[in-house]
Amino acid sequence: MHTQQTPHQSPLLLLVLGVVPIGPRTATFWSIVLPGTLTVISDGMHYGWSSPIVPMLKSSESSITIKDSDVVWLENCLMFGGVAGLFLTMYLLDKVGRKWTMLIAAVENMVAWILIATATSLNVYLVARFIAGIAADVNFVAAPVYIAEIADKKVRGRLSSLINIFSLLGVVLIYSVGPSLTIALSSTIGIGFIIVEFLTFSSMPESPYYLLVRKKGEAARKSLQTFRNVDVSDEFKELAEIVERENAARGRPLDLITVKSYRKSILIVTVLNFAQHFTGLSVMIMNLHIILEESGSSAKANSTAIQFALLMVVACIISMFLVDSVGRRVLLCTSSFLTAVSLFVISTYFAVKHAGVDTSDYTWIPITSIMLYAIVHKIGLSFVPIIITSELFPTNIKAVAVTIGDALYVTASAISIFVFHYLYRNFGMHVPFFLFSVCAILIGIFAIFILPETKGRSLDEIQQILKGEYGLNSETAKILPPDGGLDNNYGATSSIQTDL
């Protein structure tokens, strides 16, 4: 039996993440995925950058001054860059592979930080944010695809969750160092993570799925051997058959509309990507200091923001260990309804304050609700969609599909930011939060009646569910109706009970 040493294992990192004790296969997964997702920390720093940095730029001590109207553009240039990077992402995923697409994104990210560190005008910041958006788009499409294609189905959700965790760690980091360091120094920290990724991830293997699509059978076998660290003859044969079958379908962008199972997937991805932002994710992270100031709380905005981001990290780590046991749908339903409660409380507080009532003795209410939001939103609404998006499409159409999913993500984010600022300035802070609360309730209902459970299922089994061809060899086949259930309120009751 041919074996290969586990590459670049890092027991310290594994211990930090709580993944002990571990077997050789799990260790291999983590030791490859960890270096490949380091750039996501830098992406997270870009994502949360405006919250602590904008007050610095608006201060009299700043050499580059900005107006209130510039804030929206500083925030949304990141999103516009994401939209602009769509075609680049689609091209790179299929032409150079998943791994090298991730490394190209790292280069773009580094260029953005260099521009920010050396900026002499607002326009340079806007260009840098735009490039950072392109980098984030490329990386947030390529990384989930890479992870989904290399991971065993038993740990796929847990590994995919690293993207969420590392992104949040980047937010925590910029919240922590942004107010106390110069912009150039905080940018240097972001560059540091990218350099480490180049040194560690560049020697990792490409996805065996991608190599088989490119008809590089021997390279694909070696890649799969590296990821599994055991004999892979049977799995490789099965994988080759799946890729051959999917390639024979000759996936085209138009298929996302004409093929019934793809339409279902696009519907789910569209709803989930809009759900994240129209329940307040981007608004909270990018405008947390404004929201805290508006609440009238005496608590320091910087320390409260750090606590908020840390709670999201903790919630994400908890979800990482739940997603492959309780399932994606249970987490999303729970998250949606609890998020609705937290947002409604925040909205009610600001409505009372907007009406002229003295709320000085009750400023703890919005702070507590914001902290609750950090936990309950992250356990599902801002955690599950990124995993689901990487699982719902076959290899022959995946590059196009996940790129469209990312386009929906950044578009929803940009729209939610514009909506927030418009409603806040014209009607008061309570109005956008009430809107977000209603959206959260609707998403919970959607998750109950429409979303299929992908926990513990191979990528091929997921396609069978979407096509209504789920076979009797599945562990849940007995509870599914003949058409896979998606058109008959699949899983509204019985499948949830089985997953639990």
N, C-alpha and C positions, 0 to 999 in steps of 0.2 A: 504493500500500500504506500502510495506516494504521499508524503507529508511535507509541510513547509513551516518554518518557524513563524510564530506570531510576530508581526513587524512592530517595532517601536512601542512596545507596551509601556505604560506609565502607571505603576501601582499606586503612586501618590495621587494622581488625578482620579483614579478609580475609587480610592478610599474616600477622597473628598466628596465624590458624588454618591457615596453610600452603596456602591455596587460591590459589596463583599458579603459573603464569599462568592466567587465567580468561577465558572468553568472556562476552559480554553477558548471555546467558541465565543462566549460572551466577552471575554477579555479581548479577543481579536476585533470584534465589532467596535467596542469602545475605543480601543487604541488607534483605530483608523478614523472613526467618526469624529473623535475629539479634536485632533489637529485640523481636520477639514472644515470645522465649524468655528474656528477662532475668529475669522473675519466677521462673523455675525456679531461678535462683541463690538467691533468697530462700527458695524451698521447700527447697532443699538445706540451707540454714542451719538451718531448722526441723528437718529430718530428723536432722542431726548434733548438734543443740543440747544434748541431754541428756548426751552423753559428757563434754564439758568443763565444763558448767555445774553438773551435779549435785554434783561434788566441792566447788564453790564454795558451793552451798547447804547442804551438810552440814558446812561448816567453822564454827568458833565465831565467826568474824567476820561471818557472814551475818545480816542483819536478819530474814530469813525462813528458818527452819530446817525441814528435812524429815527423815523417818525412812527406813530402808531399804525399808519396805513402800510408801512413796510413789513410789519410783523407777519401779516397773512402771507405775503410773498416769500418771506424767509422760510416759513413753514411749508408752503405749497410747492416751492421750487424743488424740494425733495421728491414730492409726488409727481410733478411734471417730468422730472428726470426719469422716474420709473416708467411712465407712459412712453417716453421717447426711446427707452431701452428695449421695448418689446420685440421689435424685429431683430435686433442684435441678439437678444436672448434666444429667440427661436432658431436663428441661424447657427449660433455657437453650439447649442445643445446637440444638434444633429450632425454638425460638420466636424467639430473638434472634440466632442465628448463631454460627459458630465464633469469629470475631474478638472480638465483644463479650462472649462467654462468657469468653474469656481475660482481657479487661480487668476484668470483674466479679470474677474470681478474684484479680486484682491488688488490688482494693479490699479484699476479705476478708483478704488477706495483710497489708495495711497495718494494718488494725484489730488483727490478732493481735499485730503488733510493737509497736503503741502500748500495748496492754494489758500486754505483757511488760515494756516499758520503765518503766511506771508502777505495776507490781504492788506491793501491800502485804501480800499473803497468798498462801498456797499455792493457795487456791481460784481466785484470779485467774489464776495460771499455768495451772491446769488448764483454765479456760475459754478462755484464749488459745491453748493447744495444740489444743483442740477446734476452734476457729475456723480455726486454721492447717491442720488436717486437712481441713476443708471446702474451703478454698482450694486445697490441693494436689490434692484429688480432682477438683475442677472443672478445674483447669489441666492436670493430667496426662491428662485425657480429651480436652479441647478442643485442646490444642497438637498432639498427634500426628495427630489427625483433620485439623486445618487444614493441617499440613505435607504429609500424604499426599495431600490433595486439590488442592494447588497445585503440587506438585513433578512434574517430569519423571521418568519411571520410571528413568532412568539414574542419577539422583542422589537418588532418594527416600530410600534407606536412609541415605545420608550426611547428608542434611539432618535426618532424624529423629533421628540420633545426637546432635545438638546438645542434645536434652533430657537425655540421659544425662550429657554433658560438663558442661553448666551446673549440673546438680544436684550433681555431684561437686565442682565448683568452689565451690559453696556450702558443702559439707561441709568442704573444705579451709579455706575462709575462717573458718568458725566454730571449727574446731580451732585456727586460728592466732591469732585475736583474742579468742576466748572467755575463755581463762585470764588474759589480761593486761589486758583492758578491763572496765569495769563492764558489767553486763547492759544498762543503758540505752544505753550507747554502741554496743555490738555490735548492739542492736536498730535503732539509727539507721542503721547500714550497710545492714541489710536493707531499710529503708524507702527508702534512696537508689536501689537498683536498680529499685524499683517506680515511683518518680517518673520515672526515665529511660525506662522502658517507656511510660508515659503520654505522654511528650513525643515519642516516636519512632514507636510502633506504632499510635497512635490514627488516624493518617491513612492507614494501609495498607488495601488493598482486601479485601473479603470473599472467601471461597472461591467459585470459579465453580460448583462442584458444588452448594453450598448455594443460591446464587442461582438456579440452574436448577430446583432442587427447589421454590423459592418462585415459580417462573414469572416470573422477572425476567431475560428473555433478553438484553436489551441491556446491562444491568448485568453479567451474567455474561460477555458477550463482552469488555467493557472490562476486567473483572478478569483474564480469561485473557490478554488482550493485554499487560497490565502485567507478568504473570509471565513471559511468553514473549519479549516484546520483538521479535517477528517476526510475520509474517502468520499468523493463527490460524484462517483460514476452515475448512480441512479438519479440524483438531483440534476446533474448536468444534462442527462438525456431528456428528462422531463422539461427542463428549462429550454433546451434547444427546440423541442417540439412546440412549446408554447410560442416562442419567438417566431418560428417558421410559420405557424398558423396565423399569428397576428400580422406578420409581414405580407402574407398572401392576401390579406384584406386590403392592402395598399391604402392606408389611411390618408385622407385629404382633409384640409380645413373644412370643406363643405360637408364632410361626413358628420361633423358635430351637430349639424342641423338635420341631415337626412336620415341618419341612423338613430333608431328609437332609444337604444341604451345610452348612446352618447348624449342625446338630448336630455335624458334624465340626469346624467352626470353634470352637464352644464347648468341645468336648473339648480341642482343642489349646490354646486360651487358658487354660482351667482348669489344665491341667497346667503350662504355662509360668509362670503367675503364682504357683502354689504352689511351683514349682521354685526361683524366685529366693530365697524366704525359708526354705524347708526345706533349702537349702544354705548358710544362715547370713547372708544379706545384712543384714537389719535387725539381727540380733543383733550382728554384727560392728561395724556403724557406730554403734549406740546404746550398746554395752557394751564398746567397745574398751579403755577405760582399766581396767575391771574385769578383763578377760581378760589384759591385760599385767601387771597387778599380781599376779594369780594365778600367772602363769608364773614369778615369782620373779626376773625379769630386772632387772639394775641399770640398764638403759637408761631414760631419762626418758620417761614415758608421753606427755607432750605432744608432744615432738619425734618420737617413734615414730609417733604417731597422724597427724601431719601428713605424714610420709613415706608412710604407708599410703594416705592419701587421694590424695596426689600420684601415686602409682603407679597408682591406679585411673583417674585422669584420663589419664595417659599411655596406659594400656591401651585406654581408651575412644577416644582420638584415633586410635590404630593401627587399632582395629576400624572406625572411621569410614571409613577408606580401603580396608578389606578387605571390608566387608559387601556392596558392590556389585560386587566382583570375584570373590572366592572363594565368596560366598554365605552365607545365614543359617544353613543346616543344618550346614555344615562348621565354622563358628565355634562353634555351640552344642555339637556333638559334642566338639570339641577341648576346649572350656571345661569341659564336664561331667566328663570323665575326669581331666583335670589337677586340677580342683577337688577331686575325690574323693581324689586322692593327697595334696594339701596338708592336707585336713581329717583324713585318717586319721593322718598324721604328728602333727598337733596332738593328736588324741585319744590316740594311743599315748604321747606325752610326758606328758600329764596323768594317764593311767592309771598309768604308772610312778611319777610323783610322788605320786599318791594312795595307792599301795601302800606308801609310806614310804621309797622309795629316794632317796638323796641325788642331786639333779639339778643342783646348783649349778654344775657345770662344763659343763652342757649347755643352759643357758638360751638359747643362740643358736638352738637348734633350733626352738622355737615362734615366735621372732621371724622367722626366715627363712621358715618355713612360712606365717606370717601375711602376709608381704610377697609370697610366691609366690601366695597366695590372692588378694590384691588385684589381681594382674595377670590370672591365669587365669580368675577368676570374671567379671571385667569384660569380657573379650573376647567373652563369649558369654552366659552365664547371666543376667547383669543388664543385658545390652545388646540382645540379639536379641528377647526377648519384647515389648518396647514397640513395636518396629517391626512384628513379625508381627501384633500385636493390631490395629494401625491398617490393616492390609492385607487381612484375611481376610473382611471383611463389605462388602456393597454399600451404597450410599447410603441406600436405603429402610429399612434396619434398623440402620445403623451406630451411631446415637446410643444406641439401647437396648443394642446388643451391647458397645460399648466401655465403657459405663457398668457393665454387668455384669462385664466384664473388670476394671475398676478396683475393683469391690466384692470380687472374688476376690483382687485384689492386697492390699488393706488387710486383708481378713479373714485371709489367709495370714500376713501380717506380724504381726498381733496374736496369732494362735495360736502362731506360732514364738517370739515373745518370752515368752509365758506358759510354753510348753514348756521353753524354755531355762532360765528362772529356776527352774522346778519341779525339773527334772532336776539342775541345778547344785547347788541347795541340799540336795537329798535324796540324791543319788547321786554327785556329784562332777562336775567340769568335763569329764571325758573322755566321759561318756555322751552329752550332746547333740551333741558333735562327731562321735562315731561314727555317730549317727543321721543327721546331715547328710551324712556321707561316703557312706553307703549310698544316700541319696536322690539324690545326684549321679550315681552309677553308673546308677541306674534312669532318670534323665532322659536320659543319653547314649544308652541303648538306645532310649528313646522317640523321640529325635530321628532316629535311624538308620532306624527302621522306619515311623514314622507321619508325621513332619513333612514337608509339601510344601515345595519350594524356590520362593520367590517372587522371587528375584533377577532383575532385568531384565524382569519381566513387568508388564503394565498391571494395574490393579485389575480390569478386566473379564476378562482372561485368567486371573487367579487364581480368579475365580468359576467359570470354565469348568473349571478343574482340579478344584475341589471338587465340581462337579456331574457330572464325568466326561464333559464335552463339549469337551475341549481339541481345537481344530481343527488341520487340516494346515498352516495358515498360521503356526503357531508354530515358533520355531527349535528346540524340543525335541520337537515332535510325533512325530517318527519313533521316538523311544525310549520313548514312553509307550504303555502298553496302552490299548485302546479305552475303558475306563471311567475314564481319568484316572489310574489307578494307586493311588489312595489306599486302596482296599479290597484291593489286592493287593500290599501292602508297597511302595507307590510309592516309587521312587527309592532303594531300599536299596543298589543298586550302580551301575547304568548312569547315572542322572541325576547322581549325585555326580561320577562321572568326567567327564561332559560339562561340568558347572559348573567343574571344576578346569581 
